[in-house]
């Protein structure tokens, strides 16, 4: 990175590894507890392990990184020459990760601007990339943080889940519970709104729900320049098929990434998750 700004995020961005390396991003893992063992999301805890645990109806819990973890990351970056740090994290409404980063930033050796992306997955990932690109272009700490905030505000995260059960277990379902009721035949479409997971539409079959997810993504993208990400958990074929259709339909498409979510988001969404993130440039 040809500037002295460093960019930090957390493991729930699910950024492709090549982007992490290209932009020299620092990714702090959240914790997943499987079989009583706390594991680092994306490092020790894999999507396959999570899927096996969930399908076996074993208890899976998640937790934020400790403030001390962020403090150590900030200290190491300062020692390597960073004179400012932009630290961008998943919605503070869904996790204490943002709060932990704020606590660590107070005593950091260099200025740290902590950004609540108010979203998750590549909704946050595109925000992280915006900050990294701004930093590479010589932006100030505040300018890079503002670039991240603006990108997050214009990005839509839409997703389908096979069942609301995992969101209910994790307490992340919010208003969607009342919206969906107890109709087991309903296939829910959800989105991230104001930092929370909320209801969008309810559809009667999985096929129709995925088709509607595609239509909503196309509507959000419009004809302008846009980047897109497709996420999934244990559904690679559906994700690739959806990505292929979006490549054909989006006239202003820039980058399109397909990635499997890690254990933290997967624990709350469950196997069968299919998500589309639409991020206008």
C-alpha positions as CSV (number, residue, x, y, z in Angstrom):
1,X,0.0,0.0,0.0
2,X,1.7,3.2,-1.2
3,X,0.4,5.3,1.7
4,X,0.8,5.2,5.5
5,X,-2.9,4.3,6.1
6,X,-3.8,0.7,7.1
7,X,-7.2,-0.8,6.7
8,X,-8.5,-3.4,9.1
9,X,-11.8,-5.4,9.0
10,X,-13.2,-8.6,10.5
11,X,-13.8,-12.1,9.2
12,X,-17.5,-11.5,8.4
13,X,-16.6,-9.5,5.3
14,X,-15.8,-12.8,3.5
15,X,-13.5,-11.0,1.1
16,X,-11.8,-13.2,-1.4
17,X,-8.3,-13.9,-0.3
18,X,-6.8,-12.4,-3.4
19,X,-8.4,-9.0,-2.5
20,X,-7.1,-9.2,1.0
21,X,-3.6,-9.7,-0.3
22,X,-3.8,-7.2,-3.1
23,X,-4.9,-4.4,-0.8
24,X,-2.9,-5.6,2.2
25,X,-5.9,-5.7,4.4
26,X,-5.8,-7.0,8.0
27,X,-8.7,-9.3,8.9
28,X,-9.5,-9.9,12.6
29,X,-11.4,-13.2,13.1
30,X,-14.5,-13.5,15.2
31,X,-14.9,-16.6,17.3
32,X,-17.1,-19.7,16.8
33,X,-17.6,-22.3,19.5
34,X,-17.9,-25.8,18.1
35,X,-18.0,-28.8,20.5
36,X,-17.1,-26.5,23.3
37,X,-13.9,-25.2,21.6
38,X,-13.5,-21.5,20.6
39,X,-12.2,-21.4,17.0
40,X,-11.2,-18.5,14.7
41,X,-13.7,-17.9,12.0
42,X,-12.3,-18.6,8.6
43,X,-9.1,-20.0,10.0
44,X,-9.8,-22.8,12.4
45,X,-13.6,-23.0,11.8
46,X,-14.5,-23.9,8.3
47,X,-17.9,-23.8,6.5
48,X,-17.9,-27.6,6.2
49,X,-17.4,-28.0,9.9
50,X,-20.2,-25.6,10.7
51,X,-22.6,-27.3,8.2
52,X,-21.9,-30.7,9.8
53,X,-22.6,-29.3,13.2
54,X,-25.8,-27.5,12.3
55,X,-27.2,-30.5,10.4
56,X,-26.3,-32.6,13.4
57,X,-28.3,-30.2,15.6
58,X,-25.3,-29.4,17.7
59,X,-25.1,-26.1,19.5
60,X,-23.0,-23.5,17.8
61,X,-22.3,-20.1,19.3
62,X,-20.4,-17.0,18.2
63,X,-18.6,-14.2,19.9
64,X,-16.8,-11.0,19.1
65,X,-13.0,-10.5,19.2
66,X,-11.7,-9.2,22.5
67,X,-10.7,-5.5,22.6
68,X,-7.2,-6.7,23.4
69,X,-7.1,-8.5,20.0
70,X,-7.8,-5.2,18.2
71,X,-5.3,-3.4,20.4
72,X,-2.6,-5.8,19.4
73,X,-3.4,-5.5,15.7
74,X,-3.4,-1.7,16.0
75,X,-0.1,-1.7,17.9
76,X,1.6,-4.0,15.3
77,X,0.4,-1.8,12.4
78,X,1.8,1.3,14.1
79,X,5.1,-0.5,14.7
80,X,5.2,-1.3,10.9
81,X,4.8,2.4,10.1
82,X,1.1,3.0,9.8
83,X,0.3,6.6,10.9
84,X,-3.5,6.1,10.7
85,X,-5.9,3.1,10.7
86,X,-9.4,2.7,9.2
87,X,-11.1,-0.2,11.0
88,X,-14.4,-1.3,9.4
89,X,-16.7,-3.8,11.0
90,X,-20.0,-5.6,10.8
91,X,-23.2,-3.9,12.0
92,X,-23.0,-2.9,15.7
93,X,-26.7,-3.9,15.9
94,X,-25.7,-7.5,15.2
95,X,-22.4,-7.9,17.1
96,X,-20.2,-6.3,19.7
97,X,-17.2,-6.3,17.3
98,X,-17.6,-2.6,16.4
99,X,-17.7,-1.8,20.2
100,X,-14.6,-3.9,20.8
101,X,-12.7,-2.0,18.1
102,X,-13.8,1.3,19.5
103,X,-12.5,0.4,23.0
104,X,-9.1,-0.6,21.5
105,X,-8.9,2.5,19.4
106,X,-9.0,4.8,22.4
107,X,-5.5,3.8,23.5
108,X,-4.0,3.1,20.1
109,X,-0.5,4.6,19.4
110,X,-1.9,6.2,16.1
111,X,-5.3,7.6,15.2
112,X,-7.9,4.9,14.5
113,X,-11.2,5.7,12.8
114,X,-13.6,2.9,13.5
115,X,-16.5,2.5,11.0
116,X,-19.8,0.7,11.7
117,X,-20.7,-0.6,8.2
118,X,-24.2,-1.3,9.4
119,X,-24.2,-4.4,7.3
120,X,-22.3,-7.7,6.9
121,X,-20.7,-10.0,4.3
122,X,-19.5,-8.3,1.1
123,X,-21.9,-5.5,2.0
124,X,-19.1,-4.6,4.4
125,X,-16.4,-6.0,2.0
126,X,-17.1,-3.4,-0.7
127,X,-16.9,-0.7,2.0
128,X,-13.5,-2.0,3.0
129,X,-12.3,-2.0,-0.6
130,X,-13.5,1.6,-1.0
131,X,-11.4,2.6,2.0
132,X,-8.4,0.7,0.7
133,X,-8.7,2.3,-2.8
134,X,-9.1,5.7,-1.3
135,X,-6.0,5.2,0.9
136,X,-4.0,4.0,-2.1
137,X,-5.0,7.2,-3.9
138,X,-3.5,9.3,-1.1
139,X,-6.7,10.0,0.9
140,X,-6.5,11.2,4.5
141,X,-7.7,9.0,7.4
142,X,-11.1,10.8,7.5
143,X,-11.5,10.7,3.7
144,X,-10.9,7.0,3.6
145,X,-13.4,6.4,6.4
146,X,-16.0,8.6,4.6
147,X,-15.4,6.6,1.4
148,X,-16.2,3.4,3.4
149,X,-19.3,4.9,4.9
150,X,-20.7,6.1,1.6
151,X,-20.1,2.8,-0.1
152,X,-21.8,0.9,2.7
153,X,-24.8,3.3,2.6
154,X,-25.5,2.7,-1.0
155,X,-25.0,-1.1,-0.9
156,X,-27.9,-3.6,-0.6
157,X,-27.6,-7.0,1.0
158,X,-30.5,-9.4,0.1
159,X,-30.7,-13.0,1.1
160,X,-32.7,-16.2,1.1
161,X,-32.7,-18.8,3.9
162,X,-34.2,-22.3,3.8
163,X,-35.5,-21.8,7.3
164,X,-35.7,-19.1,9.9
165,X,-34.8,-21.6,12.6
166,X,-31.1,-20.7,12.8
167,X,-31.8,-16.9,13.0
168,X,-34.4,-17.6,15.7
169,X,-31.9,-19.6,17.7
170,X,-29.3,-16.9,17.5
171,X,-31.7,-14.1,18.4
172,X,-30.9,-12.3,15.1
173,X,-34.3,-12.5,13.5
174,X,-35.8,-9.3,14.9
175,X,-39.0,-8.1,13.1
176,X,-38.8,-11.0,10.7
177,X,-40.4,-13.4,13.2
178,X,-43.7,-11.5,13.3
179,X,-43.6,-11.0,9.6
180,X,-43.2,-14.7,8.8
181,X,-45.3,-16.1,11.6
182,X,-45.3,-19.8,11.9
183,X,-46.1,-20.7,8.3
184,X,-43.6,-23.5,7.6
185,X,-44.3,-23.4,3.9
186,X,-43.0,-19.8,3.6
187,X,-39.6,-19.3,2.1
188,X,-38.3,-16.0,3.5
189,X,-36.5,-13.2,1.7
190,X,-34.6,-10.9,4.1
191,X,-32.4,-7.9,3.9
192,X,-30.2,-5.8,6.1
193,X,-31.9,-2.5,6.9
194,X,-30.7,0.1,9.4
195,X,-28.1,-2.4,10.6
196,X,-30.6,-5.1,11.4
197,X,-31.8,-8.2,9.6
198,X,-35.4,-7.5,8.5
199,X,-38.1,-9.1,6.4
200,X,-38.4,-8.3,2.7
201,X,-40.9,-10.7,1.1
202,X,-42.3,-14.2,1.7
203,X,-42.5,-16.7,-1.2
204,X,-44.1,-20.1,-1.2
205,X,-41.3,-22.2,-2.7
206,X,-37.5,-22.2,-2.8
207,X,-37.4,-22.0,-6.6
208,X,-39.7,-19.0,-6.6
209,X,-37.8,-17.3,-3.8
210,X,-34.4,-17.6,-5.6
211,X,-36.0,-16.3,-8.8
212,X,-37.4,-13.4,-6.8
213,X,-34.0,-12.8,-5.2
214,X,-32.5,-12.5,-8.7
215,X,-35.2,-10.0,-9.8
216,X,-34.7,-7.9,-6.7
217,X,-30.9,-7.8,-7.3
218,X,-31.4,-6.8,-10.9
219,X,-33.8,-4.0,-9.8
220,X,-31.3,-2.7,-7.2
221,X,-28.5,-2.8,-9.7
222,X,-30.3,-0.8,-12.4
223,X,-28.2,0.1,-15.5
224,X,-25.4,2.0,-13.7
225,X,-21.9,0.7,-12.8
226,X,-22.2,-1.8,-10.0
227,X,-20.3,-4.5,-8.2
228,X,-22.0,-7.7,-7.0
229,X,-21.2,-10.5,-4.6
230,X,-23.1,-13.8,-4.3
231,X,-22.7,-15.6,-1.0
232,X,-23.9,-19.1,0.0
233,X,-23.5,-21.8,2.6
234,X,-23.3,-25.4,1.4
235,X,-25.0,-24.4,-1.9
236,X,-22.2,-23.8,-4.4
237,X,-24.3,-25.0,-7.4
238,X,-27.1,-22.6,-6.7
239,X,-24.7,-19.7,-6.1
240,X,-22.8,-20.3,-9.3
241,X,-26.0,-20.6,-11.3
242,X,-27.4,-17.3,-9.8
243,X,-24.1,-15.6,-10.5
244,X,-24.1,-16.7,-14.1
245,X,-27.6,-15.3,-14.6
246,X,-26.6,-12.0,-13.1
247,X,-23.6,-11.8,-15.3
248,X,-25.9,-12.1,-18.3
249,X,-28.5,-9.6,-17.1
250,X,-26.5,-6.7,-15.5
251,X,-25.4,-4.4,-18.2
252,X,-23.3,-2.2,-15.9
253,X,-21.6,-5.0,-14.0
254,X,-18.1,-4.4,-12.8
255,X,-16.8,-7.1,-10.5
256,X,-18.8,-10.2,-9.4
257,X,-17.5,-12.3,-6.6
258,X,-18.9,-15.7,-5.4
259,X,-17.9,-16.9,-1.9
260,X,-19.1,-19.2,0.8
261,X,-19.8,-17.5,4.1
262,X,-17.9,-18.5,7.1
263,X,-19.0,-20.0,10.4
264,X,-20.1,-16.8,12.1
265,X,-22.7,-15.7,9.6
266,X,-23.5,-19.3,8.6
267,X,-24.3,-20.2,12.2
268,X,-27.2,-17.8,12.1
269,X,-28.4,-18.3,8.6
270,X,-28.0,-22.1,8.2
271,X,-27.2,-24.3,5.3
272,X,-29.0,-23.3,2.1
273,X,-28.3,-19.6,2.6
274,X,-28.1,-17.7,-0.7
275,X,-27.4,-14.0,-0.7
276,X,-26.8,-11.2,-3.2
277,X,-24.9,-8.0,-2.4
278,X,-25.4,-5.1,-4.8
279,X,-23.0,-2.2,-4.5
280,X,-23.2,0.7,-6.9
281,X,-19.9,2.3,-7.7
